[in-house]
Amino acid sequence: MLIFCRRIIINKPDILKKEGPLLLACNHPNSFLDAAILADLFKEPVYSLTRGDVFKRPFYRKILQALKTSVSIMKPLMNAKASLEKMVLS
């Protein structure tokens, strides 16, 4: 992680040692790096939600598949738009 972050400050380091379910809410515009940092800090697997369209880019798809902890989600509007485009093209 030193390549991306020179220094990581953890306000409550004891949370990294918790056992059992834990919900983390990271809300950054470019939270792609958040998932990688959290996966590196915790001993247990950390599963993150990732916009489905990110998996369309080969570079990011390889990274996310290597982490094995990203769950693809699609916004309902994106699914509706794709369905509409299929109907128009048919």
Summary of the structure (lengths in Angstrom):
residues: 90
radius of gyration: 16.6
end to end distance: 47.3
largest distance: 56.1
contacts: 169
relative contact order: 0.13
helix: 49%
strand: 9%
